[in-house]
Amino acid sequence: MSSMNCNHMCFSAISGLHPNLRLAKQKYRVEGGAKLKKSTHVRVSCARGPEEVPSLRYPQELGSSPLFIYENDFLPSGDRDTMLQALKKLTPKLKKDHSFATKRKSALVPVTSPAYALWTGKQMRERLQALTQPEAVPGDFPMEIRLYPLGASMDWHVDDLMYQEPQYELVYTLDNTSDSYTEFEDSSGRVHSIWAQPNSLLVIRAAGVRHRVTTVSEGERSIIKFLYTTSYDKTELYSQVLDSAPWRR
């Protein structure tokens, strides 16, 4: 096991999750030495290269719109190489993000990039529609590469509703050497934690679950962030979020 503290935050509360997730004993979650409320947890992903990392969908009920999805080993090796090349090319353009996140950096992915073509193409569109909703299509909000270096984090929040119908925020993890976790809170208030493996995809529906990215205290994590939507009718928040992007300045 790596040096990351897997006893700190690698358990996730069970509530409507994938049936393959393994139950752990009840225990206190500890952050900074302070005991939090007692809850039943499930180990989702703990070390770099864990033995088993299942897919996750919340809520699990068939016919319900997903609020949170995690899929591991999402792209074949050739497509992942395309993503890594995009990261390498855009890294010099990363700028400090002065939004809600702390110490995060971002850069715009041009529509001419092979990365953009991959995530918006017909084959990927059909795959993502199967994960979310049949009507979902690529949003017109720009695609971004984001970097969470040492000290970076994003506190608890619910994603802004930028379209009249809630968009899906998709986060593809390019690489992850960090000890940072993505956490979300279910309808009962219990917290679920995931260490996002390289080549994994997170899908979060806007105006849905509260979630956060815990502070990076070692390594770093790089992602591609983009949207799928079932409506192009925008809310007032669309332009506000767009204007706050670091690559707009």
C-alpha positions as a Markdown table, in Angstrom:
| # | Residue | x | y | z |
|---|---|---|---|---|
| 1 | Met | 0.0 | 0.0 | 0.0 |
| 2 | Ser | 1.2 | 3.5 | -0.8 |
| 3 | Ser | 2.1 | 6.2 | 1.8 |
| 4 | Met | -1.3 | 7.8 | 1.5 |
| 5 | Asn | -3.3 | 7.6 | 4.7 |
| 6 | Cys | -6.0 | 5.0 | 3.8 |
| 7 | Asn | -7.5 | 5.0 | 7.3 |
| 8 | His | -8.2 | 8.7 | 7.0 |
| 9 | Met | -10.9 | 8.9 | 4.4 |
| 10 | Cys | -11.1 | 5.8 | 2.2 |
| 11 | Phe | -14.5 | 4.6 | 3.4 |
| 12 | Ser | -17.9 | 5.4 | 1.9 |
| 13 | Ala | -21.3 | 5.1 | 3.5 |
| 14 | Ile | -23.7 | 2.6 | 1.9 |
| 15 | Ser | -27.0 | 4.0 | 0.6 |
| 16 | Gly | -28.3 | 2.9 | -2.8 |
| 17 | Leu | -24.9 | 2.1 | -4.2 |
| 18 | His | -23.7 | -0.6 | -6.5 |
| 19 | Pro | -24.3 | -4.1 | -5.0 |
| 20 | Asn | -20.7 | -5.2 | -5.5 |
| 21 | Leu | -19.5 | -2.6 | -2.9 |
| 22 | Arg | -18.2 | -4.4 | 0.2 |
| 23 | Leu | -19.5 | -3.4 | 3.6 |
| 24 | Ala | -17.0 | -2.5 | 6.3 |
| 25 | Lys | -17.5 | -2.4 | 10.0 |
| 26 | Gln | -19.0 | 0.7 | 11.6 |
| 27 | Lys | -16.3 | 3.2 | 12.6 |
| 28 | Tyr | -15.7 | 6.9 | 13.2 |
| 29 | Arg | -14.3 | 8.9 | 10.4 |
| 30 | Val | -11.4 | 11.1 | 11.7 |
| 31 | Glu | -10.3 | 14.4 | 10.2 |
| 32 | Gly | -7.5 | 16.3 | 11.9 |
| 33 | Gly | -7.9 | 14.3 | 15.1 |
| 34 | Ala | -11.6 | 15.2 | 15.6 |
| 35 | Lys | -14.2 | 12.4 | 15.7 |
| 36 | Leu | -17.2 | 12.8 | 13.4 |
| 37 | Lys | -20.5 | 11.1 | 13.5 |
| 38 | Lys | -20.6 | 7.3 | 13.4 |
| 39 | Ser | -21.7 | 5.7 | 10.1 |
| 40 | Thr | -21.5 | 2.5 | 8.1 |
| 41 | His | -19.0 | 2.8 | 5.3 |
| 42 | Val | -17.8 | 1.0 | 2.2 |
| 43 | Arg | -14.3 | 0.9 | 0.9 |
| 44 | Val | -14.5 | 2.3 | -2.7 |
| 45 | Ser | -10.9 | 3.0 | -3.6 |
| 46 | Cys | -8.1 | 3.4 | -1.2 |
| 47 | Ala | -4.6 | 2.9 | -2.4 |
| 48 | Arg | -3.0 | 3.8 | -5.7 |
| 49 | Gly | -3.7 | 0.6 | -7.6 |
| 50 | Pro | -6.3 | -1.0 | -5.3 |
| 51 | Glu | -7.2 | -4.6 | -5.7 |
| 52 | Glu | -10.8 | -3.9 | -6.6 |
| 53 | Val | -12.5 | -0.7 | -7.6 |
| 54 | Pro | -16.2 | -1.2 | -8.6 |
| 55 | Ser | -18.3 | 1.1 | -10.6 |
| 56 | Leu | -20.8 | 3.2 | -8.6 |
| 57 | Arg | -24.2 | 4.7 | -9.4 |
| 58 | Tyr | -26.3 | 6.8 | -7.0 |
| 59 | Pro | -29.1 | 6.3 | -6.7 |
| 60 | Gln | -29.1 | 2.8 | -7.9 |
| 61 | Glu | -32.8 | 2.4 | -8.7 |
| 62 | Leu | -33.6 | 1.6 | -12.3 |
| 63 | Gly | -35.5 | 4.4 | -14.1 |
| 64 | Ser | -34.1 | 7.1 | -11.8 |
| 65 | Ser | -31.9 | 9.8 | -13.1 |
| 66 | Pro | -28.4 | 9.3 | -11.7 |
| 67 | Leu | -27.0 | 12.0 | -9.4 |
| 68 | Phe | -23.5 | 10.6 | -9.1 |
| 69 | Ile | -21.6 | 8.0 | -11.3 |
| 70 | Tyr | -18.1 | 6.6 | -11.1 |
| 71 | Glu | -16.7 | 4.4 | -13.9 |
| 72 | Asn | -13.2 | 3.0 | -13.7 |
| 73 | Asp | -11.0 | 2.0 | -16.8 |
| 74 | Phe | -13.2 | 4.2 | -19.0 |
| 75 | Leu | -11.1 | 4.8 | -22.1 |
| 76 | Pro | -9.0 | 2.3 | -24.1 |
| 77 | Ser | -5.3 | 2.9 | -24.1 |
| 78 | Gly | -5.1 | 4.7 | -27.4 |
| 79 | Asp | -7.8 | 7.2 | -26.4 |
| 80 | Arg | -6.2 | 7.7 | -23.0 |
| 81 | Asp | -2.9 | 8.5 | -24.8 |
| 82 | Thr | -4.8 | 11.2 | -26.7 |
| 83 | Met | -5.9 | 12.7 | -23.5 |
| 84 | Leu | -2.4 | 12.7 | -22.0 |
| 85 | Gln | -1.0 | 14.4 | -25.1 |
| 86 | Ala | -3.7 | 17.1 | -24.7 |
| 87 | Leu | -2.6 | 17.6 | -21.1 |
| 88 | Lys | 1.0 | 17.9 | -22.1 |
| 89 | Lys | 0.2 | 20.4 | -24.8 |
| 90 | Leu | -2.0 | 22.6 | -22.6 |
| 91 | Thr | 0.0 | 22.5 | -19.4 |
| 92 | Pro | 1.9 | 25.7 | -20.2 |
| 93 | Lys | -1.4 | 27.5 | -20.5 |
| 94 | Leu | -2.7 | 26.6 | -17.1 |
| 95 | Lys | -3.8 | 29.6 | -15.0 |
| 96 | Lys | -4.7 | 29.9 | -11.3 |
| 97 | Asp | -8.4 | 29.4 | -10.9 |
| 98 | His | -9.9 | 32.2 | -8.7 |
| 99 | Ser | -13.3 | 30.5 | -8.5 |
| 100 | Phe | -14.7 | 28.5 | -5.6 |
| 101 | Ala | -11.8 | 26.1 | -5.7 |
| 102 | Thr | -8.5 | 26.7 | -3.8 |
| 103 | Lys | -5.1 | 26.7 | -5.7 |
| 104 | Arg | -6.6 | 24.9 | -8.7 |
| 105 | Lys | -5.3 | 25.7 | -12.2 |
| 106 | Ser | -7.3 | 25.5 | -15.4 |
| 107 | Ala | -6.9 | 25.8 | -19.2 |
| 108 | Leu | -9.4 | 25.8 | -22.1 |
| 109 | Val | -9.5 | 22.8 | -24.3 |
| 110 | Pro | -9.8 | 24.2 | -27.9 |
| 111 | Val | -12.6 | 22.8 | -30.1 |
| 112 | Thr | -9.8 | 21.8 | -32.5 |
| 113 | Ser | -8.2 | 19.5 | -30.0 |
| 114 | Pro | -8.4 | 15.7 | -30.5 |
| 115 | Ala | -9.5 | 15.5 | -26.8 |
| 116 | Tyr | -12.6 | 17.7 | -27.6 |
| 117 | Ala | -13.4 | 15.6 | -30.7 |
| 118 | Leu | -13.2 | 12.4 | -28.6 |
| 119 | Trp | -15.6 | 13.5 | -25.9 |
| 120 | Thr | -18.2 | 15.0 | -28.3 |
| 121 | Gly | -18.1 | 12.4 | -31.1 |
| 122 | Lys | -20.9 | 10.1 | -32.0 |
| 123 | Gln | -19.5 | 7.0 | -30.4 |
| 124 | Met | -18.8 | 8.7 | -27.1 |
| 125 | Arg | -22.1 | 10.6 | -27.2 |
| 126 | Glu | -24.0 | 7.3 | -27.4 |
| 127 | Arg | -21.9 | 5.8 | -24.5 |
| 128 | Leu | -22.5 | 8.8 | -22.3 |
| 129 | Gln | -26.2 | 8.9 | -23.1 |
| 130 | Ala | -26.5 | 5.3 | -21.9 |
| 131 | Leu | -24.9 | 6.4 | -18.6 |
| 132 | Thr | -27.0 | 9.5 | -18.1 |
| 133 | Gln | -30.1 | 10.2 | -20.3 |
| 134 | Pro | -30.9 | 9.3 | -23.9 |
| 135 | Glu | -31.5 | 13.0 | -24.7 |
| 136 | Ala | -28.1 | 14.2 | -23.3 |
| 137 | Val | -25.8 | 16.0 | -25.8 |
| 138 | Pro | -22.5 | 17.9 | -25.4 |
| 139 | Gly | -23.1 | 21.2 | -23.7 |
| 140 | Asp | -21.8 | 24.5 | -25.3 |
| 141 | Phe | -19.9 | 25.4 | -22.1 |
| 142 | Pro | -16.1 | 25.2 | -22.9 |
| 143 | Met | -14.2 | 22.0 | -22.0 |
| 144 | Glu | -11.3 | 22.5 | -19.5 |
| 145 | Ile | -8.2 | 20.8 | -18.3 |
| 146 | Arg | -7.8 | 21.3 | -14.6 |
| 147 | Leu | -4.9 | 20.6 | -12.3 |
| 148 | Tyr | -5.1 | 20.0 | -8.5 |
| 149 | Pro | -1.5 | 20.6 | -7.3 |
| 150 | Leu | -0.2 | 20.6 | -3.7 |
| 151 | Gly | -2.6 | 22.5 | -1.4 |
| 152 | Ala | -5.5 | 22.5 | -3.9 |
| 153 | Ser | -9.0 | 21.6 | -2.9 |
| 154 | Met | -12.7 | 22.4 | -3.5 |
| 155 | Asp | -15.0 | 22.8 | -0.5 |
| 156 | Trp | -18.5 | 21.4 | -0.1 |
| 157 | His | -20.9 | 22.7 | -2.8 |
| 158 | Val | -23.7 | 21.8 | -5.3 |
| 159 | Asp | -22.9 | 22.4 | -8.9 |
| 160 | Asp | -24.6 | 25.5 | -10.4 |
| 161 | Leu | -27.6 | 25.0 | -12.6 |
| 162 | Met | -26.4 | 26.6 | -15.9 |
| 163 | Tyr | -29.2 | 25.2 | -18.1 |
| 164 | Gln | -33.0 | 25.1 | -17.6 |
| 165 | Glu | -32.6 | 21.4 | -17.2 |
| 166 | Pro | -29.8 | 20.1 | -14.9 |
| 167 | Gln | -26.6 | 19.5 | -16.8 |
| 168 | Tyr | -24.3 | 16.6 | -16.2 |
| 169 | Glu | -20.8 | 17.6 | -15.1 |
| 170 | Leu | -18.3 | 15.0 | -16.3 |
| 171 | Val | -14.8 | 14.7 | -14.8 |
| 172 | Tyr | -12.2 | 12.4 | -16.5 |
| 173 | Thr | -9.1 | 11.8 | -14.4 |
| 174 | Leu | -6.1 | 11.9 | -16.6 |
| 175 | Asp | -3.6 | 11.1 | -13.9 |
| 176 | Asn | -3.7 | 11.0 | -10.1 |
| 177 | Thr | -0.7 | 10.7 | -7.8 |
| 178 | Ser | -2.4 | 12.6 | -5.0 |
| 179 | Asp | -4.0 | 11.7 | -1.7 |
| 180 | Ser | -7.1 | 13.7 | -2.5 |
| 181 | Tyr | -10.6 | 12.2 | -2.5 |
| 182 | Thr | -13.8 | 13.2 | -4.2 |
| 183 | Glu | -16.6 | 13.0 | -1.6 |
| 184 | Phe | -20.4 | 13.3 | -1.9 |
| 185 | Glu | -23.3 | 13.4 | 0.5 |
| 186 | Asp | -26.4 | 11.2 | 0.0 |
| 187 | Ser | -30.0 | 12.1 | 0.8 |
| 188 | Ser | -29.5 | 10.8 | 4.4 |
| 189 | Gly | -26.5 | 13.0 | 5.0 |
| 190 | Arg | -24.0 | 10.2 | 4.9 |
| 191 | Val | -20.6 | 10.8 | 3.1 |
| 192 | His | -19.2 | 8.6 | 0.4 |
| 193 | Ser | -15.5 | 8.9 | -0.6 |
| 194 | Ile | -13.7 | 7.9 | -3.8 |
| 195 | Trp | -10.1 | 8.0 | -4.8 |
| 196 | Ala | -10.4 | 8.6 | -8.5 |
| 197 | Gln | -8.1 | 6.3 | -10.4 |
| 198 | Pro | -6.3 | 7.5 | -13.6 |
| 199 | Asn | -8.6 | 6.8 | -16.6 |
| 200 | Ser | -11.8 | 7.0 | -14.5 |
| 201 | Leu | -14.9 | 9.0 | -15.1 |
| 202 | Leu | -17.1 | 10.8 | -12.6 |
| 203 | Val | -20.5 | 12.1 | -13.6 |
| 204 | Ile | -22.4 | 14.5 | -11.3 |
| 205 | Arg | -25.8 | 16.0 | -12.1 |
| 206 | Ala | -26.0 | 19.7 | -11.4 |
| 207 | Ala | -28.2 | 21.0 | -8.5 |
| 208 | Gly | -28.0 | 17.4 | -7.2 |
| 209 | Val | -25.7 | 16.1 | -4.5 |
| 210 | Arg | -23.3 | 18.1 | -2.3 |
| 211 | His | -19.7 | 17.1 | -3.0 |
| 212 | Arg | -16.1 | 18.3 | -2.5 |
| 213 | Val | -12.5 | 17.5 | -3.4 |
| 214 | Thr | -10.3 | 17.1 | -0.3 |
| 215 | Thr | -7.0 | 18.9 | 0.0 |
| 216 | Val | -4.0 | 17.6 | -1.9 |
| 217 | Ser | -1.1 | 17.1 | 0.6 |
| 218 | Glu | 1.0 | 14.9 | -1.7 |
| 219 | Gly | 1.2 | 14.4 | -5.5 |
| 220 | Glu | -1.3 | 16.0 | -7.9 |
| 221 | Arg | -4.4 | 15.2 | -9.9 |
| 222 | Ser | -5.2 | 16.3 | -13.5 |
| 223 | Ile | -8.6 | 16.1 | -15.0 |
| 224 | Ile | -10.7 | 17.0 | -18.1 |
| 225 | Lys | -14.0 | 18.7 | -17.2 |
| 226 | Phe | -16.9 | 19.0 | -19.6 |
| 227 | Leu | -20.7 | 19.1 | -19.7 |
| 228 | Tyr | -23.6 | 17.1 | -21.2 |
| 229 | Thr | -27.0 | 18.6 | -21.2 |
| 230 | Thr | -30.6 | 17.9 | -22.2 |
| 231 | Ser | -31.4 | 21.6 | -22.9 |
| 232 | Tyr | -29.5 | 24.5 | -24.4 |
| 233 | Asp | -31.8 | 27.0 | -22.7 |
| 234 | Lys | -29.5 | 28.7 | -20.2 |
| 235 | Thr | -30.0 | 30.2 | -16.7 |
| 236 | Glu | -28.4 | 33.5 | -15.6 |
| 237 | Leu | -25.6 | 31.5 | -13.9 |
| 238 | Tyr | -24.2 | 30.3 | -17.2 |
| 239 | Ser | -22.6 | 33.7 | -18.1 |
| 240 | Gln | -21.5 | 34.2 | -14.5 |
| 241 | Val | -19.6 | 30.9 | -14.4 |
| 242 | Leu | -18.2 | 31.5 | -17.9 |
| 243 | Asp | -17.0 | 35.0 | -17.0 |
| 244 | Ser | -15.2 | 33.7 | -13.9 |
| 245 | Ala | -13.1 | 31.2 | -15.8 |
| 246 | Pro | -9.3 | 31.9 | -15.6 |
| 247 | Trp | -8.9 | 31.4 | -19.3 |
| 248 | Arg | -11.3 | 34.3 | -19.9 |
| 249 | Arg | -8.9 | 36.8 | -18.3 |
